[in-house]
Amino acid sequence: MTTSDLIELYATSDALELAMLVRRRQVTPVELLDTAITIVEALNPRLNAMVIETFDLARKAASNPPAGPFGGIPFFLKNIGSMWRGTSLTNGLGYMRDFVCDHDSEMVSRIKAAGFLLLGRTNAPEGGWSIGTEPRLYGPTLNPWNLEITPGGSSGGAGAAVAARMVPLAEASDGGGSIRVPASCCGLVGLKPSRGRITYGPETVDLWHGSIATLCVTRTVRDTAAYLDAVAGSVPGDPYLAPLPISPWLSQLAVPPRGLRIGYTLKQPWGEPYAPEVMNALQTTLRLCENLGHYVEEHEMSVPLEAAWRHYNVINAVETAADFDRMAAVIGRPVEQAELAPFNWSLLEYGRSLSAIDYAHGIAAVRKASQHIAKDIAAYDVFVTPTLTQTPRPVGYWSMEDGDLERYLNRWSDAGYLFAFNMSGLPAMSVPVAETQNGIPIGLQLVGRYGDEATLLRLAHTMEQELHWDKRRPPICAT
């Protein structure tokens, strides 16, 4: 097979298809890895999706990858959180540029066991609390659909890499939309699983009271389902335990859902009304759901999300301050103001200014809002909102150089329907249902009942079969 043939095969196949070809000995892990490296070297200078390279480690692993469901498939970790022994992890911070992981997190162990070849780490914003990807340390990641717009964040490097066909899927994590936003901006599938579905161990027991989840961004629903099968599950002592399904999520895709009760909202959470193209995408998709035999009903959420957002930021500000205290013990000194973007310094100072009582009130308010959210949409098998109420913003819009905390956090109204399901722990996924007139992806968010990722995946799979989003390619991609 020629190099061009391999590139075309790699670019048009999802991870499960490539893994099957490896098992049938029609292609080798080394060939896939060499193809991925060729594509990364060609496209990354334009997109800046990968910021830490581990090609030599991947080549060593390619000689004998584990016989897991993704044996021999190239993969990127995100440059936030995931510990990989002997490799660099900076969280997008110059302050951490010399940090080297001394162990593997449980999730990375499971990723390795699934057979992935780890090529490196993708770009993420400084500290991760942004839905753009423009850290000082590495510079901005650009969107392969249009270099002038953001690929989203915080998993923006992952989104750009998968959309451009550098890898068929990549690790992503989400504390307020950071899986779903890049999925929407880059035309991908992005599932934030239920609270407790993914362990934080062994180094961490809890993150933001179960509001952060790690999974992936993919081009196909079946890759998402198979990845969830490979990495889901708790470890002893985890504070949240999501029930495992009676059969693998991948196998459940074979049975289309019937007669779902689907709710939706046409009202913005706060801020600007839905952009016209977002509204059109929502209404067109709801008609598709009706044509698939589901019952569709408008329902205005009664939860005051803007107020809940303020309380949620009390929690993450305090947790940010605590994180920097823990980092200081590892790095050997506290972070200095000049080492942080103005937004992050403002968030850190805000967290330090809050009292234990402020923090307790914030937690109580968030948990009450979470209870309200779950009750508010409990009548529906699936609840549908825009992933982003506006089309993707220009590069620079989410720059963390803005130190005005209030102004910056107000902009998150674009993603005002995302953090709600981090707080409540409900599963939520973005699916790429439409494009703007100039070809920019638009995603919609599907929200399920707690522990019921299966219904979301099955509905998304039927949508994918109708809309063929896995066949769309951005202008900048492997060809």
C-alpha positions as CSV (number, residue, x, y, z in Angstrom):
1,M,0.0,0.0,0.0
2,T,1.4,3.4,-1.0
3,T,1.8,6.3,1.5
4,S,-1.1,8.2,-0.1
5,D,-3.3,5.1,0.0
6,L,-2.5,4.7,3.7
7,I,-3.2,8.3,4.4
8,E,-6.6,8.1,2.7
9,L,-7.4,4.9,4.5
10,Y,-6.4,6.4,7.8
11,A,-8.3,9.7,7.2
12,T,-11.6,7.9,6.2
13,S,-11.7,5.2,8.8
14,D,-12.7,5.5,12.4
15,A,-10.7,3.9,15.2
16,L,-12.7,0.7,15.3
17,E,-12.3,0.2,11.6
18,L,-8.6,0.7,11.8
19,A,-8.3,-1.7,14.8
20,M,-10.1,-4.3,12.8
21,L,-7.7,-3.9,9.9
22,V,-4.8,-4.4,12.4
23,R,-6.3,-7.6,13.8
24,R,-6.8,-8.9,10.2
25,R,-3.1,-8.0,9.5
26,Q,-4.2,-5.8,6.6
27,V,-2.2,-2.9,8.1
28,T,0.3,-2.9,11.0
29,P,0.4,-0.6,14.0
30,V,3.8,0.7,12.8
31,E,2.2,1.7,9.5
32,L,-0.6,3.5,11.3
33,L,1.8,5.2,13.5
34,D,4.0,6.4,10.7
35,T,0.9,7.6,8.8
36,A,-0.3,9.6,11.9
37,I,3.2,11.1,12.4
38,T,3.3,12.2,8.7
39,I,-0.1,13.9,9.1
40,V,0.8,15.5,12.4
41,E,4.1,16.9,11.0
42,A,2.3,18.2,7.9
43,L,-0.7,19.9,9.7
44,N,0.4,20.7,13.2
45,P,2.5,23.7,12.2
46,R,-0.7,25.3,11.0
47,L,-3.1,24.2,13.7
48,N,-0.9,23.9,16.8
49,A,-3.0,21.0,18.1
50,M,-0.2,19.0,19.6
51,V,2.2,20.7,22.0
52,I,4.1,17.8,23.7
53,E,5.5,15.2,21.4
54,T,6.2,11.5,22.4
55,F,6.8,9.9,19.0
56,D,9.7,7.8,20.2
57,L,7.6,6.3,23.0
58,A,4.8,5.6,20.6
59,R,7.3,3.9,18.2
60,K,8.5,1.7,21.0
61,A,4.9,0.7,22.0
62,A,4.0,0.1,18.3
63,S,6.2,-3.0,18.1
64,N,3.9,-4.9,20.5
65,P,0.7,-3.0,21.4
66,P,-1.8,-4.6,23.8
67,A,-4.5,-6.6,22.1
68,G,-7.3,-4.3,23.3
69,P,-10.2,-3.1,21.3
70,F,-8.1,-0.2,20.0
71,G,-4.8,-2.1,19.5
72,G,-2.4,-0.1,17.4
73,I,-4.5,3.1,17.2
74,P,-2.6,6.5,17.5
75,F,-4.0,8.6,20.3
76,F,-3.3,11.9,22.0
77,L,-3.7,12.6,25.7
78,K,-4.8,16.1,26.8
79,N,-2.2,18.4,28.4
80,I,-4.3,18.7,31.6
81,G,-4.7,16.3,34.4
82,S,-3.8,12.9,33.0
83,M,-0.6,11.5,34.7
84,W,1.7,9.5,32.3
85,R,4.8,8.3,34.0
86,G,8.0,9.8,32.7
87,T,6.4,12.4,30.5
88,S,5.8,16.1,30.7
89,L,2.5,17.6,31.9
90,T,2.2,21.4,32.1
91,N,-1.6,22.1,32.2
92,G,-0.7,24.9,29.8
93,L,1.3,26.7,32.5
94,G,4.8,28.0,32.2
95,Y,5.0,27.5,35.9
96,M,4.8,23.7,35.3
97,R,7.1,23.5,32.3
98,D,9.6,21.3,34.2
99,F,7.1,18.9,35.8
100,V,7.4,15.2,34.9
101,C,4.7,12.7,36.0
102,D,5.9,10.0,38.4
103,H,3.1,7.5,37.8
104,D,0.2,6.7,35.5
105,S,-3.3,7.7,36.5
106,E,-5.9,4.9,36.4
107,M,-7.4,6.3,33.2
108,V,-4.1,6.4,31.4
109,S,-3.5,2.8,32.5
110,R,-6.8,1.9,30.9
111,I,-6.0,3.8,27.8
112,K,-2.8,1.9,27.4
113,A,-4.5,-1.4,28.1
114,A,-7.0,-0.6,25.3
115,G,-4.1,-0.7,22.9
116,F,-3.7,3.0,22.1
117,L,-0.3,4.3,20.9
118,L,0.3,7.6,22.7
119,L,1.8,10.2,20.4
120,G,1.9,13.1,22.8
121,R,-0.4,15.7,24.4
122,T,-2.8,18.2,22.9
123,N,-3.0,21.9,23.6
124,A,-5.3,23.3,26.3
125,P,-5.8,26.7,27.8
126,E,-3.8,27.8,30.8
127,G,-5.2,25.8,33.8
128,G,-8.2,24.6,31.6
129,W,-10.8,27.1,32.6
130,S,-11.7,28.5,29.2
131,I,-13.8,27.4,26.2
132,G,-11.0,28.6,23.9
133,T,-7.5,27.3,23.6
134,E,-4.9,30.1,23.6
135,P,-2.3,29.5,26.4
136,R,0.7,31.9,26.6
137,L,3.0,28.9,26.9
138,Y,2.1,27.4,23.5
139,G,0.0,29.9,21.6
140,P,-3.4,29.4,20.2
141,T,-4.8,26.3,18.5
142,L,-6.7,27.0,15.3
143,N,-9.8,25.4,13.9
144,P,-9.2,23.2,10.7
145,W,-12.7,24.3,9.5
146,N,-11.6,28.0,9.5
147,L,-8.3,29.3,10.9
148,E,-10.0,32.5,12.1
149,I,-12.3,30.8,14.6
150,T,-11.7,29.0,17.8
151,P,-11.7,25.2,18.0
152,G,-13.2,25.6,21.4
153,G,-11.8,24.6,24.7
154,S,-10.5,23.4,27.0
155,S,-10.0,20.3,24.8
156,G,-9.4,22.5,21.7
157,G,-6.2,20.8,20.7
158,A,-8.0,17.4,20.8
159,G,-10.9,18.7,18.8
160,A,-8.6,20.2,16.1
161,A,-6.4,17.1,15.9
162,V,-9.4,14.7,15.5
163,A,-11.2,17.0,13.0
164,A,-8.0,17.2,10.9
165,R,-7.5,13.4,11.0
166,M,-4.3,13.5,12.9
167,V,-5.8,10.8,15.1
168,P,-9.3,9.2,14.9
169,L,-10.1,10.1,18.6
170,A,-8.3,11.9,21.5
171,E,-8.7,12.3,25.2
172,A,-10.8,15.2,26.4
173,S,-12.1,16.4,29.7
174,D,-15.0,18.6,30.8
175,G,-15.7,20.8,33.9
176,G,-18.1,23.3,32.2
177,G,-18.3,22.2,28.6
178,S,-14.7,21.3,27.7
179,I,-15.6,18.1,25.8
180,R,-18.8,19.4,24.2
181,V,-17.6,22.8,23.1
182,P,-14.7,21.5,21.0
183,A,-16.9,18.8,19.6
184,S,-19.4,21.5,18.5
185,C,-16.8,23.8,17.1
186,C,-14.9,21.1,15.2
187,G,-17.8,18.9,14.0
188,L,-17.3,16.0,16.3
189,V,-19.0,13.7,18.8
190,G,-18.3,14.6,22.5
191,L,-19.8,12.8,25.4
192,K,-19.5,14.0,29.0
193,P,-20.5,10.9,30.9
194,S,-22.5,10.6,34.2
195,R,-20.9,11.5,37.5
196,G,-18.9,8.6,38.8
197,R,-18.7,6.9,35.4
198,I,-14.9,7.7,35.2
199,T,-12.5,7.4,38.1
200,Y,-10.2,10.2,39.1
201,G,-7.8,7.8,40.9
202,P,-5.3,7.2,42.2
203,E,-3.9,10.6,42.8
204,T,-7.3,12.4,43.2
205,V,-10.4,11.2,44.9
206,D,-12.8,14.0,43.8
207,L,-12.8,17.0,41.4
208,W,-15.2,19.8,42.0
209,H,-17.6,17.5,43.8
210,G,-17.9,15.2,40.8
211,S,-18.5,17.9,38.3
212,I,-15.4,17.1,36.1
213,A,-15.5,14.2,33.7
214,T,-12.9,12.7,31.3
215,L,-13.6,10.9,28.1
216,C,-12.8,11.7,24.4
217,V,-13.8,13.5,21.2
218,T,-14.4,11.3,18.2
219,R,-15.8,11.4,14.6
220,T,-18.2,8.5,15.1
221,V,-20.7,7.5,17.9
222,R,-19.5,3.9,17.8
223,D,-15.9,5.0,18.7
224,T,-17.3,7.0,21.6
225,A,-19.3,3.9,22.8
226,A,-16.3,1.6,22.5
227,Y,-14.0,4.0,24.3
228,L,-16.5,4.3,27.1
229,D,-16.6,0.5,27.3
230,A,-12.8,0.4,27.6
231,V,-12.3,3.1,30.3
232,A,-15.4,3.3,32.4
233,G,-15.6,2.0,36.0
234,S,-14.7,3.0,39.5
235,V,-11.8,2.0,41.8
236,P,-12.3,1.2,45.5
237,G,-13.0,4.3,47.6
238,D,-14.5,6.4,44.8
239,P,-17.2,8.7,46.2
240,Y,-19.5,8.4,43.2
241,L,-20.6,5.1,41.7
242,A,-22.5,5.1,38.4
243,P,-24.2,1.8,37.5
244,L,-22.6,-0.1,34.7
245,P,-24.9,-1.2,31.8
246,I,-26.2,-4.7,31.4
247,S,-24.5,-5.0,28.1
248,P,-21.6,-3.0,26.4
249,W,-22.5,0.4,25.2
250,L,-21.2,-0.5,21.7
251,S,-23.5,-3.5,21.3
252,Q,-26.5,-1.4,22.4
253,L,-26.1,0.7,19.3
254,A,-27.5,-2.1,17.2
255,V,-31.0,-1.5,18.7
256,P,-32.4,1.9,17.6
257,P,-34.4,3.7,20.3
258,R,-38.2,3.8,19.9
259,G,-40.7,6.4,20.9
260,L,-38.5,8.6,23.1
261,R,-40.0,11.5,24.9
262,I,-37.7,14.4,23.9
263,G,-37.9,17.9,25.5
264,Y,-36.2,21.0,24.2
265,T,-35.8,24.7,25.0
266,L,-35.9,27.7,22.7
267,K,-34.9,30.2,25.4
268,Q,-31.3,31.3,26.0
269,P,-29.9,30.5,29.5
270,W,-28.9,34.2,29.8
271,G,-27.3,36.7,27.4
272,E,-28.0,36.7,23.7
273,P,-30.8,34.8,22.1
274,Y,-29.8,31.8,20.0
275,A,-28.0,32.8,16.8
276,P,-30.4,32.2,13.8
277,E,-28.3,29.4,12.4
278,V,-28.3,27.7,15.8
279,M,-32.0,28.0,16.0
280,N,-32.5,26.6,12.5
281,A,-30.2,23.6,13.4
282,L,-32.2,22.9,16.5
283,Q,-35.6,23.0,14.8
284,T,-34.4,20.9,11.8
285,T,-33.0,18.3,14.2
286,L,-36.2,18.2,16.2
287,R,-38.2,17.5,13.0
288,L,-35.7,14.7,12.3
289,C,-36.4,13.3,15.7
290,E,-40.2,13.4,15.0
291,N,-39.6,11.6,11.7
292,L,-37.7,8.9,13.6
293,G,-40.8,8.3,15.6
294,H,-40.1,10.2,18.8
295,Y,-42.4,12.6,20.7
296,V,-41.0,16.1,20.9
297,E,-42.1,18.8,23.3
298,E,-41.0,22.3,24.2
299,H,-40.1,22.8,27.9
300,E,-38.6,26.0,29.3
301,M,-36.2,25.1,32.1
302,S,-37.1,26.9,35.3
303,V,-33.7,26.8,36.9
304,P,-32.0,30.3,37.2
305,L,-28.8,29.2,35.5
306,E,-27.1,32.6,35.6
307,A,-27.3,32.6,39.4
308,A,-26.2,28.9,39.5
309,W,-23.2,29.9,37.3
310,R,-22.1,32.4,40.0
311,H,-22.3,29.8,42.7
312,Y,-20.4,27.3,40.5
313,N,-17.6,29.8,40.1
314,V,-17.3,30.1,43.9
315,I,-16.5,26.4,43.9
316,N,-14.0,26.4,41.0
317,A,-12.3,29.5,42.3
318,V,-11.6,28.0,45.7
319,E,-10.6,24.7,44.0
320,T,-8.2,26.6,41.8
321,A,-6.6,28.3,44.8
322,A,-6.3,24.9,46.5
323,D,-4.7,23.4,43.3
324,F,-2.0,26.1,43.2
325,D,-1.2,25.4,46.8
326,R,-0.8,21.7,46.0
327,M,1.3,22.6,43.0
328,A,3.6,24.8,45.0
329,A,4.5,21.8,47.2
330,V,5.5,19.9,44.1
331,I,7.2,22.7,42.1
332,G,9.0,23.9,45.3
333,R,7.6,27.5,45.3
334,P,4.3,29.4,44.9
335,V,3.2,30.7,41.5
336,E,3.9,34.3,40.8
337,Q,1.5,36.8,39.2
338,A,3.7,37.2,36.1
339,E,3.5,33.5,35.4
340,L,-0.3,33.5,35.0
341,A,-2.6,35.1,32.4
342,P,-4.6,37.9,34.0
343,F,-7.8,35.9,34.1
344,N,-6.2,33.0,36.0
345,W,-4.5,35.4,38.5
346,S,-7.9,37.1,39.1
347,L,-9.6,33.7,39.6
348,L,-6.8,32.6,42.0
349,E,-7.1,35.8,44.0
350,Y,-10.9,35.5,44.1
351,G,-10.6,31.9,45.4
352,R,-8.1,33.1,48.1
353,S,-10.5,35.9,49.2
354,L,-13.4,33.5,49.9
355,S,-14.0,32.1,53.3
356,A,-14.8,28.5,54.3
357,I,-18.4,29.7,54.9
358,D,-18.6,31.2,51.4
359,Y,-17.4,27.9,50.0
360,A,-19.9,25.9,52.0
361,H,-22.7,28.2,50.8
362,G,-21.5,27.8,47.2
363,I,-21.6,24.0,47.5
364,A,-25.0,24.0,49.0
365,A,-26.4,26.4,46.3
366,V,-24.9,24.3,43.5
367,R,-26.2,21.0,44.9
368,K,-29.7,22.6,45.3
369,A,-29.6,23.8,41.7
370,S,-28.4,20.3,40.6
371,Q,-31.4,18.8,42.3
372,H,-33.7,21.3,40.6
373,I,-32.2,20.6,37.2
374,A,-32.6,16.9,37.5
375,K,-36.2,17.2,38.6
376,D,-37.0,19.8,36.0
377,I,-36.2,17.5,33.0
378,A,-37.0,14.2,34.7
379,A,-40.0,13.6,32.5
380,Y,-37.8,13.4,29.4
381,D,-35.8,10.5,28.1
382,V,-33.6,13.1,26.3
383,F,-33.5,16.8,26.7
384,V,-32.1,18.9,23.8
385,T,-30.3,22.3,23.9
386,P,-27.8,24.0,21.7
387,T,-24.3,23.1,22.6
388,L,-23.4,26.8,22.1
389,T,-26.1,29.3,21.7
390,Q,-23.9,31.3,19.2
391,T,-21.8,30.1,16.3
392,P,-18.0,29.6,17.1
393,R,-16.3,32.9,18.2
394,P,-13.2,34.3,16.6
395,V,-9.7,33.4,17.8
396,G,-9.0,35.8,20.7
397,Y,-12.6,36.1,21.9
398,W,-11.8,33.7,24.8
399,S,-8.3,35.1,25.5
400,M,-7.4,34.8,29.2
401,E,-5.4,38.0,28.9
402,D,-8.7,39.7,30.1
403,G,-8.3,40.0,33.9
404,D,-11.8,41.3,34.5
405,L,-13.3,38.2,36.1
406,E,-16.9,39.3,35.9
407,R,-16.7,40.4,32.2
408,Y,-15.0,37.2,31.2
409,L,-17.4,34.9,33.0
410,N,-20.4,36.7,31.6
411,R,-19.3,35.6,28.1
412,W,-20.0,32.0,29.1
413,S,-23.6,32.6,28.3
414,D,-22.7,31.0,25.0
415,A,-22.2,27.8,26.9
416,G,-24.8,28.4,29.6
417,Y,-26.5,25.1,29.0
418,L,-23.3,23.0,29.5
419,F,-22.1,23.6,33.1
420,A,-25.7,22.8,34.3
421,F,-25.1,19.1,33.5
422,N,-21.6,19.1,35.1
423,M,-23.3,20.3,38.3
424,S,-26.2,17.8,38.1
425,G,-24.0,14.9,37.0
426,L,-26.3,14.0,34.2
427,P,-24.7,12.6,30.9
428,A,-24.6,15.0,28.1
429,M,-23.2,14.9,24.6
430,S,-22.7,17.2,21.7
431,V,-23.5,15.9,18.2
432,P,-22.6,17.7,14.9
433,V,-26.0,18.1,13.3
434,A,-25.5,21.1,11.0
435,E,-23.2,23.7,9.5
436,T,-23.4,27.4,9.0
437,Q,-23.7,28.9,5.5
438,N,-19.9,29.3,5.4
439,G,-19.3,25.7,6.5
440,I,-18.7,26.0,10.2
441,P,-20.0,23.1,12.4
442,I,-23.0,23.5,14.7
443,G,-23.5,21.0,17.5
444,L,-26.6,20.2,19.6
445,Q,-26.5,18.9,23.2
446,L,-28.4,15.7,24.1
447,V,-28.9,15.3,27.9
448,G,-30.0,12.0,29.4
449,R,-31.1,10.6,32.8
450,Y,-28.4,9.8,35.3
451,G,-26.5,6.6,34.3
452,D,-28.2,6.4,30.9
453,E,-25.5,7.1,28.4
454,A,-27.0,4.2,26.3
455,T,-30.1,6.2,25.3
456,L,-28.0,9.2,24.2
457,L,-25.6,7.0,22.2
458,R,-28.4,5.1,20.5
459,L,-30.2,8.3,19.6
460,A,-27.0,9.9,18.3
461,H,-26.2,6.8,16.3
462,T,-29.5,7.0,14.5
463,M,-28.9,10.7,13.8
464,E,-25.5,9.9,12.5
465,Q,-26.9,7.3,10.1
466,E,-29.3,10.0,8.8
467,L,-26.9,12.9,8.6
468,H,-23.6,11.2,7.8
469,W,-21.6,13.7,9.8
470,D,-18.6,11.2,9.9
471,K,-18.1,11.8,6.2
472,R,-17.6,15.6,6.4
473,R,-14.0,16.9,6.2
474,P,-12.7,20.3,7.1
475,P,-10.6,22.3,4.5
476,I,-7.4,21.5,6.6
477,C,-7.1,17.8,7.1
478,A,-5.3,14.7,5.9
479,T,-6.0,14.0,2.3
